[in-house]
Each structure stands twice: as structure tokens, then as C-alpha cells.
Amino acid sequence: MAVPKLSLELAPGSRLGTLAISEMIGSDLFDSIIVVVREQDGLLWIPEPSRRSNGEAEAEIRIVPCAEASRGMSFSLREGLKEALALQPDAVMIVLADQPFITSRLLSSLIASYKNEPDSDFVACAGRSNAMPPVLFSPSMFSALSGLEGDAGARKLLASPAYRGVLVEVASETMFTDVDTPFDLQEARRHWSETKGKGGHSDESDDFGGNEPNMQAIR
């Protein structure tokens, strides 16, 4: 899109980029959240720091400008990973800020699946024919992620037979909605109006069709 999309609103007061990151920072799942942004980003979509309902401070947010973000997703991934590795993480999760319909329950299910399958290299969402973000990566993939090039992001790693992954099925591919075009934005606004715009957040039990997530190991 020709405009900074993450600051665009799906509804008054609900910016595109704010929704996914709010699900992350409002949960108790993450110690630190690293947000990789383009230089000159006005950061209007970054939520103000607050506290959780139990009074604890939310996860630390680290803003990392990436001068080469326009050259491809791999540049942003490498920049964020470099910041993350300095924290010596047990794992990292990549969440796209232009996926407005992900939920903290979905993110929690990825982490739970990794704990159940600690020898897996990654845990991702199951799309129609391939692994989809958000994706949790174990330390076994940090080196490969650091070597990514171009605009394919981590897709080629997820498809590689060299790595063992676990896919978590979700009930609706609306969870994977990302906004890259004006039409995408129009559709996201329509969906928001039909679901979350009518009386708050939709029921998170719908993430998995009302059931617990179905996990399947691949490779």
C-alpha cells in the first residue's frame, strides 16, 4: 500500500497495527516484545504502556528501526532476531502486525504446543496447504533465520525437510488475514464490523471451532 498501513483504522480508535500487538502485550505470554519498524514510522499504532488486570506490568516493548525494511521481510526479521538474541530467549515468536484478527489464545496454543513437542524446530498455524504465521521458532533455527535473504521471510525454512515442525489447526482462515492492499483493508474493516465491532471481541473459543487446538507433527 502507498500509505503507512499500520496506522490506518479498521474502526474509530482501532488501528490496524495496534490489534495484534495488543493481544501480545495484554497477555502474560511474553517477557519482551520486539517491534521492528521502518525508519520515520510515527508509531501511532503502538499502544501506550499499561498494566494487566492483575496489576503486573505488561511485557517490555522494544522499538527497533530497520533502515532496510523496504528491501524485503528478511531484513526486518534479521534485525528483530539480532535484538532478541541479546536477551538469550528460550524461543522466539514471529507475529505480523498486519494480521489484525489473531488472539492471545492462539498465541498461547502455539507456546503450549511447543512445550508438548520440545524437540520440534518450529510451531506454526496450519493453512490450507502450508504453514502460516504466527510462528514460534526454537533455538535450533536461530542460525538459519539469521541467514535469510530477500522478501520470502521464513517461508522457505518452514517448507524445508531439514526442519521438524508442528502445525496447529484453527477453525477459520480469517485468523490469517493480512492487509497488503486497499481491498484487503476494506475486507478487514467489513469483518471487524461484523464480528468484533458488534459488542467487543469475538469469542476466542471460535479460534479452534470451539474445541482444543488440533496439533499435527510434520516432517
DOSE-432261 format. One record per residue (C-alpha): residue number from 1; residue in three letters; chain; x, y, z. Coordinates in steps of 0.1 Angstrom, whole numbers. Each point is the difference from the previous one (the first is absolute). Example, Ala and Ser with C-alpha at 12.3 -4.5 7.8 and 13.67 -1.06 7.14 Angstrom:
<rec kedo="1" numi="ALA" timar="A" u="123" v="-45" w="78"/>
<rec kedo="2" numi="SER" timar="A" u="14" v="34" w="-7"/>
END
This chain:
<rec kedo="1" numi="MET" timar="A" u="0" v="0" w="0"/>
<rec kedo="2" numi="ALA" timar="A" u="12" v="35" w="-7"/>
<rec kedo="3" numi="VAL" timar="A" u="-7" v="13" w="35"/>
<rec kedo="4" numi="PRO" timar="A" u="12" v="-12" w="34"/>
<rec kedo="5" numi="LYS" timar="A" u="-26" v="-27" w="5"/>
<rec kedo="6" numi="LEU" timar="A" u="6" v="-8" w="36"/>
<rec kedo="7" numi="SER" timar="A" u="-14" v="33" w="12"/>
<rec kedo="8" numi="LEU" timar="A" u="-32" v="-3" w="-21"/>
<rec kedo="9" numi="GLU" timar="A" u="-32" v="-7" w="19"/>
<rec kedo="10" numi="LEU" timar="A" u="-23" v="-30" w="-3"/>
<rec kedo="11" numi="ALA" timar="A" u="-24" v="19" w="21"/>
<rec kedo="12" numi="PRO" timar="A" u="2" v="32" w="20"/>
<rec kedo="13" numi="GLY" timar="A" u="27" v="-4" w="26"/>
<rec kedo="14" numi="SER" timar="A" u="11" v="-34" w="-13"/>
<rec kedo="15" numi="ARG" timar="A" u="31" v="3" w="-21"/>
<rec kedo="16" numi="LEU" timar="A" u="11" v="-29" w="-22"/>
<rec kedo="17" numi="GLY" timar="A" u="34" v="-5" w="16"/>
<rec kedo="18" numi="THR" timar="A" u="-13" v="4" w="35"/>
<rec kedo="19" numi="LEU" timar="A" u="-22" v="-31" w="1"/>
<rec kedo="20" numi="ALA" timar="A" u="25" v="-28" w="-2"/>
<rec kedo="21" numi="ILE" timar="A" u="26" v="17" w="22"/>
<rec kedo="22" numi="SER" timar="A" u="-28" v="7" w="26"/>
<rec kedo="23" numi="GLU" timar="A" u="-7" v="-37" w="2"/>
<rec kedo="24" numi="MET" timar="A" u="36" v="-6" w="7"/>
<rec kedo="25" numi="ILE" timar="A" u="7" v="27" w="26"/>
<rec kedo="26" numi="GLY" timar="A" u="-33" v="-6" w="18"/>
<rec kedo="27" numi="SER" timar="A" u="9" v="-37" w="6"/>
<rec kedo="28" numi="ASP" timar="A" u="24" v="-16" w="24"/>
<rec kedo="29" numi="LEU" timar="A" u="17" v="-19" w="-27"/>
<rec kedo="30" numi="PHE" timar="A" u="30" v="21" w="-9"/>
<rec kedo="31" numi="ASP" timar="A" u="29" v="15" w="20"/>
<rec kedo="32" numi="SER" timar="A" u="10" v="24" w="-28"/>
<rec kedo="33" numi="ILE" timar="A" u="-17" v="11" w="-32"/>
<rec kedo="34" numi="ILE" timar="A" u="23" v="13" w="-27"/>
<rec kedo="35" numi="VAL" timar="A" u="-17" v="22" w="-26"/>
<rec kedo="36" numi="VAL" timar="A" u="19" v="5" w="-32"/>
<rec kedo="37" numi="VAL" timar="A" u="-11" v="31" w="-18"/>
<rec kedo="38" numi="ARG" timar="A" u="10" v="20" w="-31"/>
<rec kedo="39" numi="GLU" timar="A" u="21" v="32" w="6"/>
<rec kedo="40" numi="GLN" timar="A" u="-22" v="31" w="4"/>
<rec kedo="41" numi="ASP" timar="A" u="-30" v="-22" w="12"/>
<rec kedo="42" numi="GLY" timar="A" u="-21" v="23" w="21"/>
<rec kedo="43" numi="LEU" timar="A" u="-8" v="-29" w="24"/>
<rec kedo="44" numi="LEU" timar="A" u="-37" v="12" w="3"/>
<rec kedo="45" numi="TRP" timar="A" u="-10" v="-37" w="1"/>
<rec kedo="46" numi="ILE" timar="A" u="21" v="-10" w="29"/>
<rec kedo="47" numi="PRO" timar="A" u="-22" v="-3" w="31"/>
<rec kedo="48" numi="GLU" timar="A" u="9" v="21" w="31"/>
<rec kedo="49" numi="PRO" timar="A" u="16" v="-20" w="29"/>
<rec kedo="50" numi="SER" timar="A" u="-25" v="-12" w="26"/>
<rec kedo="51" numi="ARG" timar="A" u="-5" v="-27" w="26"/>
<rec kedo="52" numi="ARG" timar="A" u="-18" v="-33" w="-2"/>
<rec kedo="53" numi="SER" timar="A" u="-31" v="-7" w="20"/>
<rec kedo="54" numi="ASN" timar="A" u="21" v="-17" w="27"/>
<rec kedo="55" numi="GLY" timar="A" u="20" v="32" w="4"/>
<rec kedo="56" numi="GLU" timar="A" u="32" v="-13" w="-16"/>
<rec kedo="57" numi="ALA" timar="A" u="18" v="20" w="-26"/>
<rec kedo="58" numi="GLU" timar="A" u="-5" v="-10" w="-35"/>
<rec kedo="59" numi="ALA" timar="A" u="28" v="-15" w="-21"/>
<rec kedo="60" numi="GLU" timar="A" u="29" v="23" w="-8"/>
<rec kedo="61" numi="ILE" timar="A" u="-4" v="15" w="-35"/>
<rec kedo="62" numi="ARG" timar="A" u="32" v="7" w="-20"/>
<rec kedo="63" numi="ILE" timar="A" u="-2" v="21" w="-31"/>
<rec kedo="64" numi="VAL" timar="A" u="26" v="-9" w="-26"/>
<rec kedo="65" numi="PRO" timar="A" u="2" v="22" w="-31"/>
<rec kedo="66" numi="CYS" timar="A" u="11" v="-19" w="-32"/>
<rec kedo="67" numi="ALA" timar="A" u="16" v="22" w="-26"/>
<rec kedo="68" numi="GLU" timar="A" u="-3" v="-27" w="-26"/>
<rec kedo="69" numi="ALA" timar="A" u="-35" v="-12" w="7"/>
<rec kedo="70" numi="SER" timar="A" u="-12" v="10" w="-35"/>
<rec kedo="71" numi="ARG" timar="A" u="25" v="-25" w="-16"/>
<rec kedo="72" numi="GLY" timar="A" u="-19" v="-30" w="13"/>
<rec kedo="73" numi="MET" timar="A" u="-14" v="-18" w="30"/>
<rec kedo="74" numi="SER" timar="A" u="32" v="-18" w="7"/>
<rec kedo="75" numi="PHE" timar="A" u="17" v="33" w="9"/>
<rec kedo="76" numi="SER" timar="A" u="-26" v="7" w="27"/>
<rec kedo="77" numi="LEU" timar="A" u="2" v="-36" w="13"/>
<rec kedo="78" numi="ARG" timar="A" u="37" v="1" w="3"/>
<rec kedo="79" numi="GLU" timar="A" u="0" v="34" w="18"/>
<rec kedo="80" numi="GLY" timar="A" u="-26" v="-12" w="25"/>
<rec kedo="81" numi="LEU" timar="A" u="17" v="-33" w="6"/>
<rec kedo="82" numi="LYS" timar="A" u="33" v="17" w="7"/>
<rec kedo="83" numi="GLU" timar="A" u="-17" v="21" w="27"/>
<rec kedo="84" numi="ALA" timar="A" u="-17" v="-32" w="13"/>
<rec kedo="85" numi="LEU" timar="A" u="31" v="-21" w="2"/>
<rec kedo="86" numi="ALA" timar="A" u="16" v="26" w="23"/>
<rec kedo="87" numi="LEU" timar="A" u="-27" v="-10" w="25"/>
<rec kedo="88" numi="GLN" timar="A" u="10" v="-37" w="-2"/>
<rec kedo="89" numi="PRO" timar="A" u="-36" v="-12" w="-6"/>
<rec kedo="90" numi="ASP" timar="A" u="-13" v="-36" w="3"/>
<rec kedo="91" numi="ALA" timar="A" u="-18" v="5" w="-33"/>
<rec kedo="92" numi="VAL" timar="A" u="-13" v="29" w="-21"/>
<rec kedo="93" numi="MET" timar="A" u="-34" v="5" w="-16"/>
<rec kedo="94" numi="ILE" timar="A" u="-5" v="20" w="-32"/>
<rec kedo="95" numi="VAL" timar="A" u="-33" v="18" w="-1"/>
<rec kedo="96" numi="LEU" timar="A" u="-10" v="22" w="-30"/>
<rec kedo="97" numi="ALA" timar="A" u="-14" v="34" w="11"/>
<rec kedo="98" numi="ASP" timar="A" u="-24" v="1" w="-30"/>
<rec kedo="99" numi="GLN" timar="A" u="-18" v="-31" w="12"/>
<rec kedo="100" numi="PRO" timar="A" u="-28" v="17" w="20"/>
<rec kedo="101" numi="PHE" timar="A" u="-21" v="-31" w="9"/>
<rec kedo="102" numi="ILE" timar="A" u="25" v="-21" w="19"/>
<rec kedo="103" numi="THR" timar="A" u="-7" v="-6" w="37"/>
<rec kedo="104" numi="SER" timar="A" u="20" v="-5" w="32"/>
<rec kedo="105" numi="ARG" timar="A" u="-17" v="-35" w="2"/>
<rec kedo="106" numi="LEU" timar="A" u="15" v="-9" w="-34"/>
<rec kedo="107" numi="LEU" timar="A" u="34" v="12" w="11"/>
<rec kedo="108" numi="SER" timar="A" u="-3" v="-19" w="32"/>
<rec kedo="109" numi="SER" timar="A" u="-8" v="-32" w="-19"/>
<rec kedo="110" numi="LEU" timar="A" u="32" v="3" w="-20"/>
<rec kedo="111" numi="ILE" timar="A" u="20" v="3" w="31"/>
<rec kedo="112" numi="ALA" timar="A" u="-18" v="-30" w="16"/>
<rec kedo="113" numi="SER" timar="A" u="6" v="-21" w="-31"/>
<rec kedo="114" numi="TYR" timar="A" u="37" v="8" w="2"/>
<rec kedo="115" numi="LYS" timar="A" u="1" v="-11" w="36"/>
<rec kedo="116" numi="ASN" timar="A" u="-17" v="-32" w="-9"/>
<rec kedo="117" numi="GLU" timar="A" u="24" v="-6" w="-29"/>
<rec kedo="118" numi="PRO" timar="A" u="33" v="15" w="13"/>
<rec kedo="119" numi="ASP" timar="A" u="21" v="-17" w="-27"/>
<rec kedo="120" numi="SER" timar="A" u="-19" v="18" w="-28"/>
<rec kedo="121" numi="ASP" timar="A" u="18" v="27" w="-20"/>
<rec kedo="122" numi="PHE" timar="A" u="-31" v="22" w="-4"/>
<rec kedo="123" numi="VAL" timar="A" u="-37" v="2" w="8"/>
<rec kedo="124" numi="ALA" timar="A" u="-22" v="17" w="-25"/>
<rec kedo="125" numi="CYS" timar="A" u="-37" v="4" w="-10"/>
<rec kedo="126" numi="ALA" timar="A" u="-13" v="-25" w="-25"/>
<rec kedo="127" numi="GLY" timar="A" u="-12" v="17" w="-32"/>
<rec kedo="128" numi="ARG" timar="A" u="-17" v="-17" w="-29"/>
<rec kedo="129" numi="SER" timar="A" u="33" v="-13" w="-15"/>
<rec kedo="130" numi="ASN" timar="A" u="28" v="14" w="21"/>
<rec kedo="131" numi="ALA" timar="A" u="12" v="14" w="33"/>
<rec kedo="132" numi="MET" timar="A" u="-12" v="35" w="8"/>
<rec kedo="133" numi="PRO" timar="A" u="9" v="27" w="25"/>
<rec kedo="134" numi="PRO" timar="A" u="1" v="6" w="29"/>
<rec kedo="135" numi="VAL" timar="A" u="29" v="-24" w="4"/>
<rec kedo="136" numi="LEU" timar="A" u="21" v="-11" w="30"/>
<rec kedo="137" numi="PHE" timar="A" u="36" v="-9" w="-7"/>
<rec kedo="138" numi="SER" timar="A" u="23" v="-20" w="22"/>
<rec kedo="139" numi="PRO" timar="A" u="37" v="9" w="5"/>
<rec kedo="140" numi="SER" timar="A" u="8" v="-28" w="-26"/>
<rec kedo="141" numi="MET" timar="A" u="-12" v="24" w="-27"/>
<rec kedo="142" numi="PHE" timar="A" u="16" v="33" w="12"/>
<rec kedo="143" numi="SER" timar="A" u="30" v="-4" w="-23"/>
<rec kedo="144" numi="ALA" timar="A" u="-21" v="-7" w="-30"/>
<rec kedo="145" numi="LEU" timar="A" u="-22" v="30" w="7"/>
<rec kedo="146" numi="SER" timar="A" u="30" v="22" w="3"/>
<rec kedo="147" numi="GLY" timar="A" u="11" v="-10" w="-35"/>
<rec kedo="148" numi="LEU" timar="A" u="-33" v="8" w="-17"/>
<rec kedo="149" numi="GLU" timar="A" u="0" v="22" w="-31"/>
<rec kedo="150" numi="GLY" timar="A" u="-26" v="16" w="-23"/>
<rec kedo="151" numi="ASP" timar="A" u="-37" v="5" w="6"/>
<rec kedo="152" numi="ALA" timar="A" u="-10" v="-36" w="6"/>
<rec kedo="153" numi="GLY" timar="A" u="4" v="3" w="37"/>
<rec kedo="154" numi="ALA" timar="A" u="2" v="-34" w="17"/>
<rec kedo="155" numi="ARG" timar="A" u="-23" v="-18" w="-24"/>
<rec kedo="156" numi="LYS" timar="A" u="27" v="-20" w="-16"/>
<rec kedo="157" numi="LEU" timar="A" u="12" v="-12" w="34"/>
<rec kedo="158" numi="LEU" timar="A" u="-34" v="-11" w="9"/>
<rec kedo="159" numi="ALA" timar="A" u="-2" v="-21" w="-32"/>
<rec kedo="160" numi="SER" timar="A" u="34" v="-15" w="4"/>
<rec kedo="161" numi="PRO" timar="A" u="3" v="-37" w="8"/>
<rec kedo="162" numi="ALA" timar="A" u="30" v="8" w="22"/>
<rec kedo="163" numi="TYR" timar="A" u="-23" v="12" w="28"/>
<rec kedo="164" numi="ARG" timar="A" u="-27" v="-16" w="20"/>
<rec kedo="165" numi="GLY" timar="A" u="-31" v="20" w="7"/>
<rec kedo="166" numi="VAL" timar="A" u="-33" v="-2" w="17"/>
<rec kedo="167" numi="LEU" timar="A" u="-31" v="15" w="-15"/>
<rec kedo="168" numi="VAL" timar="A" u="-29" v="13" w="21"/>
<rec kedo="169" numi="GLU" timar="A" u="-33" v="-1" w="-19"/>
<rec kedo="170" numi="VAL" timar="A" u="-25" v="29" w="5"/>
<rec kedo="171" numi="ALA" timar="A" u="-36" v="1" w="-10"/>
<rec kedo="172" numi="SER" timar="A" u="0" v="30" w="-23"/>
<rec kedo="173" numi="GLU" timar="A" u="26" v="13" w="-24"/>
<rec kedo="174" numi="THR" timar="A" u="-12" v="35" w="10"/>
<rec kedo="175" numi="MET" timar="A" u="26" v="-3" w="27"/>
<rec kedo="176" numi="PHE" timar="A" u="26" v="2" w="-28"/>
<rec kedo="177" numi="THR" timar="A" u="-14" v="32" w="-15"/>
<rec kedo="178" numi="ASP" timar="A" u="28" v="24" w="-8"/>
<rec kedo="179" numi="VAL" timar="A" u="-5" v="34" w="-16"/>
<rec kedo="180" numi="ASP" timar="A" u="22" v="8" w="-30"/>
<rec kedo="181" numi="THR" timar="A" u="-24" v="18" w="-24"/>
<rec kedo="182" numi="PRO" timar="A" u="-29" v="24" w="2"/>
<rec kedo="183" numi="PHE" timar="A" u="-24" v="-29" w="-7"/>
<rec kedo="184" numi="ASP" timar="A" u="16" v="-19" w="29"/>
<rec kedo="185" numi="LEU" timar="A" u="-6" v="30" w="23"/>
<rec kedo="186" numi="GLN" timar="A" u="-37" v="3" w="-12"/>
<rec kedo="187" numi="GLU" timar="A" u="-6" v="-37" w="7"/>
<rec kedo="188" numi="ALA" timar="A" u="17" v="2" w="34"/>
<rec kedo="189" numi="ARG" timar="A" u="-22" v="30" w="9"/>
<rec kedo="190" numi="ARG" timar="A" u="-31" v="-20" w="-10"/>
<rec kedo="191" numi="HIS" timar="A" u="10" v="-30" w="20"/>
<rec kedo="192" numi="TRP" timar="A" u="8" v="22" w="30"/>
<rec kedo="193" numi="SER" timar="A" u="-34" v="16" w="-2"/>
<rec kedo="194" numi="GLU" timar="A" u="-18" v="-33" w="-3"/>
<rec kedo="195" numi="THR" timar="A" u="18" v="-16" w="30"/>
<rec kedo="196" numi="LYS" timar="A" u="21" v="19" w="24"/>
<rec kedo="197" numi="GLY" timar="A" u="-17" v="33" w="-8"/>
<rec kedo="198" numi="LYS" timar="A" u="-33" v="-13" w="14"/>
<rec kedo="199" numi="GLY" timar="A" u="5" v="1" w="37"/>
<rec kedo="200" numi="GLY" timar="A" u="37" v="-6" w="5"/>
<rec kedo="201" numi="HIS" timar="A" u="22" v="-30" w="-7"/>
<rec kedo="202" numi="SER" timar="A" u="-12" v="-31" w="-16"/>
<rec kedo="203" numi="ASP" timar="A" u="-1" v="-32" w="20"/>
<rec kedo="204" numi="GLU" timar="A" u="35" v="-15" w="1"/>
<rec kedo="205" numi="SER" timar="A" u="-14" v="-35" w="1"/>
<rec kedo="206" numi="ASP" timar="A" u="-7" v="5" w="-37"/>
<rec kedo="207" numi="ASP" timar="A" u="38" v="0" w="-6"/>
<rec kedo="208" numi="PHE" timar="A" u="-1" v="-38" w="-1"/>
<rec kedo="209" numi="GLY" timar="A" u="-36" v="-6" w="-9"/>
<rec kedo="210" numi="GLY" timar="A" u="-10" v="-1" w="37"/>
<rec kedo="211" numi="ASN" timar="A" u="25" v="-28" w="7"/>
<rec kedo="212" numi="GLU" timar="A" u="36" v="-4" w="12"/>
<rec kedo="213" numi="PRO" timar="A" u="25" v="6" w="-28"/>
<rec kedo="214" numi="ASN" timar="A" u="8" v="-29" w="-22"/>
<rec kedo="215" numi="MET" timar="A" u="38" v="-6" w="-3"/>
<rec kedo="216" numi="GLN" timar="A" u="17" v="-19" w="-28"/>
<rec kedo="217" numi="ALA" timar="A" u="37" v="-6" w="-3"/>
<rec kedo="218" numi="ILE" timar="A" u="16" v="4" w="-34"/>
<rec kedo="219" numi="ARG" timar="A" u="33" v="-13" w="-13"/>
END
